[in-house]
Amino acid sequence: MTVSFCVIAYNEEKAICSLFQDIRNQDYPHEKMEIILVNSMSTDRTKELMQEFAKEDNGFIRVVVVDNPKKIQAAGWNVAIQTSQEEIIIRIDAHTMIPKEFVTKSVECLKKGEHIVGGSRPNISEENTPWKYTLLLAESSMFGSGIAPYRKGHKKRYVKSVFHGAYRKEVFEKVGLFNEKLGRTEDNEMHYRIRKAGYRIYFNPEISSYQHTRNTWRKMLKQKYGNGYWIGLTLGIEPNCFSLYHFVPLCFVVGLIASIILMRWSMWPIGILGVIYLIVNLFMSYIAVKNEKKYIQYLMLPFIFASLHIAYGLGTLVGIIHMPFWRRRKE
């Protein structure tokens, strides 16, 4: 089976060279792989580095560098899909590390009759410092990032979504391209359409890739707020593409706001909510660090968790409020 290995990047000059080395090291036959590099109008040296990689002789069918004028992720994937010429499409984020057997294991699953496959995607830190490792623990924890199988799954099974997936090209020919109205939730909506079309998404933990976590607390908060915001907006297009756990931070924020309002008449609501959340937060913080080397920075973990939940929930609430106006503009 031949593979289109697709990478979409925007201003990734610091990370993309490492990914290029991972691509060179893939043990799947290079003569059965084409590499499609999509530049989302980067303002740094990302496109230049892509072009340098394209000039190398690594034995691939071809290496193509194309532009994504719309910049957004969904449009980038559509450019990659439309440029691809091979049987399988593998999509990879630029800020990623992949083992040498990544493509081989993905293709092996597809050869067994699957149409979409993916595996685990643990987070890794760019720097080995106590503070960066504390941020990594927050991002890796179920309490900090959710229960998606690609984060913590250890069993082969069918799931609702995968990260860094491998798709038979016929899937996109049947269900269509990514919805370019969406900024961050294009995966959720696409995988919902894929399942609705009768395909199953197979999770195999033997397939693994790694994504660099945001390296500052501020960037993590910005990411969580943005993720929540786009969930709120996407409810106006396809609410069925989300699971209930996507709305847990929203429920927490709404409960917090309601409790603060009710403080005028009673302190009980804010007290009960605060005690319950504090107990759960401290317990999950303990679970996150109990088997780790101990650092004083871990004392910040409960505050990091709380801030991520509030940012995500607040983003969802703002997105829901903006959604009718946003949908009207898009239409």
C-alpha positions as CSV (number, residue, x, y, z in Angstrom):
1,M,0.0,0.0,0.0
2,T,1.3,3.5,-0.8
3,V,1.2,6.3,1.7
4,S,0.7,10.1,1.5
5,F,2.4,11.4,4.6
6,C,1.0,14.9,5.2
7,V,2.3,17.7,7.5
8,I,0.7,21.1,8.0
9,A,2.8,23.7,9.7
10,Y,2.7,27.4,10.6
11,N,5.9,29.0,12.0
12,E,7.4,25.7,13.1
13,E,11.1,26.4,12.2
14,K,12.2,25.3,15.7
15,A,10.4,21.9,15.6
16,I,10.1,20.9,12.0
17,C,13.7,19.8,11.4
18,S,13.3,17.2,14.2
19,L,10.1,15.9,12.5
20,F,12.0,15.7,9.1
21,Q,14.6,13.5,10.8
22,D,11.8,11.3,12.1
23,I,10.3,11.1,8.5
24,R,13.8,10.1,7.1
25,N,14.0,7.3,9.8
26,Q,10.7,5.7,8.9
27,D,11.2,2.0,8.3
28,Y,8.3,1.7,5.9
29,P,9.7,1.5,2.3
30,H,10.4,5.0,1.2
31,E,9.6,4.1,-2.4
32,K,6.0,3.6,-1.2
33,M,5.7,7.0,0.5
34,E,5.1,10.5,-0.8
35,I,5.6,13.5,1.5
36,I,3.2,16.4,1.4
37,L,4.3,19.5,3.3
38,V,1.7,22.3,3.7
39,N,2.9,25.7,4.7
40,S,0.1,27.8,6.2
41,M,1.7,31.1,5.2
42,S,4.5,31.0,7.8
43,T,6.4,34.2,8.5
44,D,9.6,32.4,9.7
45,R,11.8,29.9,7.8
46,T,9.3,27.0,7.9
47,K,8.7,27.0,4.1
48,E,12.4,27.4,3.3
49,L,13.2,24.4,5.5
50,M,10.4,22.4,3.8
51,Q,11.9,23.3,0.4
52,E,15.4,22.2,1.5
53,F,14.0,18.9,2.7
54,A,12.1,18.4,-0.7
55,K,15.5,18.7,-2.5
56,E,17.0,15.8,-0.6
57,D,17.2,12.4,-2.1
58,N,15.6,10.2,0.6
59,G,14.0,7.7,-1.8
60,F,10.4,8.9,-1.5
61,I,8.0,8.8,-4.4
62,R,8.0,12.6,-4.3
63,V,8.2,15.4,-1.8
64,V,5.8,18.3,-2.4
65,V,5.6,21.7,-0.8
66,V,2.3,23.5,-1.1
67,D,0.7,26.6,0.4
68,N,-2.4,27.0,2.5
69,P,-3.5,30.6,1.8
70,K,-6.4,30.3,4.3
71,K,-4.0,29.5,7.1
72,I,-6.5,27.5,9.2
73,Q,-5.9,23.9,10.0
74,A,-9.0,22.5,8.2
75,A,-8.1,24.3,5.0
76,G,-4.5,22.9,5.3
77,W,-5.7,19.3,5.6
78,N,-8.0,19.9,2.6
79,V,-5.0,21.1,0.6
80,A,-3.0,18.0,1.6
81,I,-5.9,15.6,0.7
82,Q,-6.4,17.2,-2.7
83,T,-2.7,17.1,-3.4
84,S,-2.2,13.5,-2.3
85,Q,-2.0,10.7,-5.0
86,E,-1.6,7.6,-2.9
87,E,-3.9,5.0,-1.2
88,I,-3.5,6.1,2.4
89,I,-3.4,9.5,4.0
90,I,-1.5,10.0,7.2
91,R,-1.9,13.4,8.9
92,I,0.7,14.6,11.3
93,D,1.0,17.9,13.3
94,A,4.4,19.7,12.9
95,H,5.0,19.9,16.7
96,T,5.3,16.1,16.9
97,M,7.8,13.3,17.3
98,I,7.1,9.9,15.7
99,P,8.9,6.6,16.1
100,K,10.5,4.9,13.1
101,E,7.8,2.2,13.0
102,F,4.9,4.7,13.0
103,V,3.9,4.4,9.3
104,T,4.6,0.6,9.2
105,K,2.3,-0.1,12.2
106,S,-0.5,2.1,10.8
107,V,-0.4,0.4,7.4
108,E,-0.4,-3.0,9.0
109,C,-3.7,-2.2,10.8
110,L,-5.2,-0.9,7.5
111,K,-4.2,-4.0,5.7
112,K,-6.3,-6.0,8.1
113,G,-9.4,-4.3,6.8
114,E,-9.7,-1.1,8.8
115,H,-10.4,2.2,7.2
116,I,-9.2,4.6,9.8
117,V,-6.6,3.8,12.5
118,G,-4.7,5.7,15.1
119,G,-2.9,5.1,18.4
120,S,-1.7,6.7,21.6
121,R,-0.4,10.2,21.7
122,P,1.4,11.0,24.9
123,N,2.6,14.5,25.6
124,I,6.3,15.3,26.0
125,S,8.1,18.3,27.3
126,E,10.7,20.2,25.3
127,E,12.8,21.0,28.4
128,N,13.6,18.7,31.4
129,T,13.1,21.2,34.2
130,P,10.8,20.8,37.3
131,W,8.4,23.6,36.2
132,K,8.1,22.3,32.6
133,Y,7.6,18.8,34.0
134,T,4.8,20.1,36.3
135,L,3.1,21.6,33.2
136,L,3.5,18.3,31.4
137,L,1.9,16.4,34.3
138,A,-1.1,18.8,34.1
139,E,-1.4,18.3,30.4
140,S,-1.0,14.5,30.6
141,S,-3.4,14.0,33.5
142,M,-7.0,12.9,32.8
143,F,-8.1,15.7,35.1
144,G,-6.2,18.3,33.0
145,S,-6.9,17.1,29.5
146,G,-9.8,14.7,29.3
147,I,-10.5,11.0,28.8
148,A,-9.9,10.6,25.0
149,P,-8.5,7.1,24.3
150,Y,-5.4,8.5,22.5
151,R,-4.4,10.1,25.8
152,K,-4.7,7.2,28.1
153,G,-6.0,4.2,26.2
154,H,-4.2,0.9,26.5
155,K,-6.6,-1.5,24.7
156,K,-7.4,-2.1,21.0
157,R,-10.9,-1.0,20.3
158,Y,-13.2,1.2,18.2
159,V,-13.4,4.8,19.3
160,K,-15.0,8.1,18.3
161,S,-11.8,9.9,17.3
162,V,-8.1,9.4,16.9
163,F,-5.1,11.7,16.8
164,H,-2.5,11.5,14.0
165,G,-4.7,9.1,12.1
166,A,-4.2,7.1,9.0
167,Y,-7.1,7.0,6.6
168,R,-7.9,5.2,3.4
169,K,-8.3,7.9,0.8
170,E,-11.7,6.5,-0.2
171,V,-13.0,7.7,3.2
172,F,-12.6,11.3,2.2
173,E,-13.9,10.6,-1.3
174,K,-17.1,9.4,0.3
175,V,-17.6,11.8,3.3
176,G,-16.0,14.9,1.8
177,L,-13.3,17.3,3.0
178,F,-12.9,19.1,6.4
179,N,-15.3,21.9,7.2
180,E,-13.4,25.1,6.7
181,K,-15.8,27.1,8.9
182,L,-14.3,25.4,11.9
183,G,-11.1,26.6,13.6
184,R,-10.2,23.9,16.1
185,T,-12.9,21.3,16.1
186,E,-12.6,20.2,12.5
187,D,-11.4,16.7,13.7
188,N,-14.5,16.2,15.9
189,E,-16.9,17.2,13.1
190,M,-15.0,15.1,10.5
191,H,-14.9,12.0,12.7
192,Y,-18.6,12.3,13.4
193,R,-19.3,12.4,9.6
194,I,-17.0,9.4,9.1
195,R,-18.9,7.4,11.8
196,K,-22.2,8.5,10.4
197,A,-21.2,7.3,7.0
198,G,-20.7,3.8,8.4
199,Y,-17.0,3.7,8.9
200,R,-15.4,2.6,12.2
201,I,-12.3,4.3,13.8
202,Y,-9.8,1.8,15.2
203,F,-7.6,2.6,18.1
204,N,-4.4,0.5,18.5
205,P,-2.1,1.5,21.4
206,E,0.9,-0.1,19.6
207,I,0.8,2.8,17.2
208,S,2.3,5.8,19.1
209,S,3.4,9.3,18.4
210,Y,4.3,12.2,20.7
211,Q,3.2,15.8,20.9
212,H,5.1,18.6,22.6
213,T,3.1,20.2,25.3
214,R,2.7,24.0,25.5
215,N,5.9,25.2,27.3
216,T,4.3,28.0,29.3
217,W,1.3,28.2,31.6
218,R,0.0,31.2,29.6
219,K,0.1,29.2,26.4
220,M,-1.7,26.3,28.0
221,L,-4.5,28.7,29.2
222,K,-4.7,30.2,25.7
223,Q,-5.0,26.8,24.2
224,K,-7.7,25.6,26.6
225,Y,-9.7,28.8,26.2
226,G,-9.5,28.4,22.4
227,N,-10.5,24.8,22.5
228,G,-13.5,25.6,24.6
229,Y,-14.5,28.6,22.5
230,W,-14.6,26.5,19.3
231,I,-16.7,23.8,21.0
232,G,-19.2,26.5,21.8
233,L,-19.2,27.8,18.2
234,T,-19.4,24.3,16.7
235,L,-22.6,23.6,18.6
236,G,-24.2,25.8,16.0
237,I,-23.1,23.4,13.2
238,E,-23.0,19.9,14.6
239,P,-23.7,19.4,18.3
240,N,-23.7,15.6,18.0
241,C,-19.9,15.5,17.3
242,F,-19.1,16.1,21.0
243,S,-19.3,13.8,24.1
244,L,-20.6,14.9,27.5
245,Y,-17.1,15.2,29.0
246,H,-16.4,18.1,26.6
247,F,-18.9,20.1,28.7
248,V,-17.8,19.3,32.2
249,P,-15.6,22.5,32.5
250,L,-18.6,24.5,31.2
251,C,-20.8,23.0,33.9
252,F,-18.2,23.9,36.5
253,V,-17.9,27.5,35.3
254,V,-21.7,28.0,35.2
255,G,-22.0,26.5,38.6
256,L,-19.3,28.8,39.9
257,I,-20.9,31.9,38.4
258,A,-24.4,30.9,39.8
259,S,-22.9,30.2,43.2
260,I,-21.2,33.7,43.3
261,I,-24.5,35.3,42.3
262,L,-26.3,33.4,45.1
263,M,-23.8,34.5,47.7
264,R,-26.0,37.6,48.2
265,W,-28.6,35.3,49.8
266,S,-26.6,32.2,50.9
267,M,-23.0,31.0,51.2
268,W,-24.0,27.4,51.0
269,P,-23.8,26.9,47.2
270,I,-20.3,28.4,46.8
271,G,-19.2,26.5,49.9
272,I,-20.4,23.1,48.7
273,L,-19.1,23.6,45.2
274,G,-15.7,24.8,46.5
275,V,-15.3,21.9,49.0
276,I,-16.2,19.3,46.4
277,Y,-13.9,20.7,43.8
278,L,-11.1,21.2,46.2
279,I,-11.3,17.5,47.3
280,V,-11.3,16.2,43.8
281,N,-8.6,18.6,42.7
282,L,-6.2,17.6,45.5
283,F,-6.9,13.9,45.0
284,M,-6.2,14.1,41.2
285,S,-3.1,16.2,41.9
286,Y,-1.9,13.5,44.2
287,I,-2.6,10.8,41.6
288,A,-0.7,12.8,39.0
289,V,2.5,13.0,41.1
290,K,2.5,10.0,43.4
291,N,4.9,7.9,41.3
292,E,7.0,10.9,40.2
293,K,10.2,12.3,41.5
294,K,9.2,15.0,43.9
295,Y,9.6,18.7,43.2
296,I,8.4,21.7,45.1
297,Q,6.8,23.0,41.9
298,Y,4.2,20.3,42.1
299,L,2.5,22.3,44.8
300,M,1.3,24.5,41.9
301,L,-0.5,21.6,40.3
302,P,-4.0,22.2,41.9
303,F,-3.8,25.9,40.8
304,I,-2.9,24.9,37.3
305,F,-5.7,22.4,37.1
306,A,-8.3,25.0,38.3
307,S,-7.0,27.6,35.9
308,L,-7.2,25.2,32.9
309,H,-10.8,24.2,33.8
310,I,-11.9,27.7,34.2
311,A,-10.3,28.8,30.9
312,Y,-11.8,25.9,29.0
313,G,-15.3,26.3,30.5
314,L,-15.2,30.1,30.1
315,G,-14.2,29.7,26.5
316,T,-17.1,27.3,25.9
317,L,-19.6,29.7,27.5
318,V,-18.3,32.7,25.4
319,G,-18.4,30.5,22.3
320,I,-22.0,29.6,23.0
321,I,-22.9,33.2,23.4
322,H,-21.1,34.2,20.2
323,M,-22.4,31.2,18.3
324,P,-25.7,32.6,16.8
325,F,-23.9,35.7,15.5
326,W,-21.0,33.7,14.2
327,R,-23.3,31.2,12.4
328,R,-25.2,34.0,10.8
329,R,-22.0,35.5,9.4
330,K,-20.8,32.2,8.1
331,E,-24.1,31.5,6.4
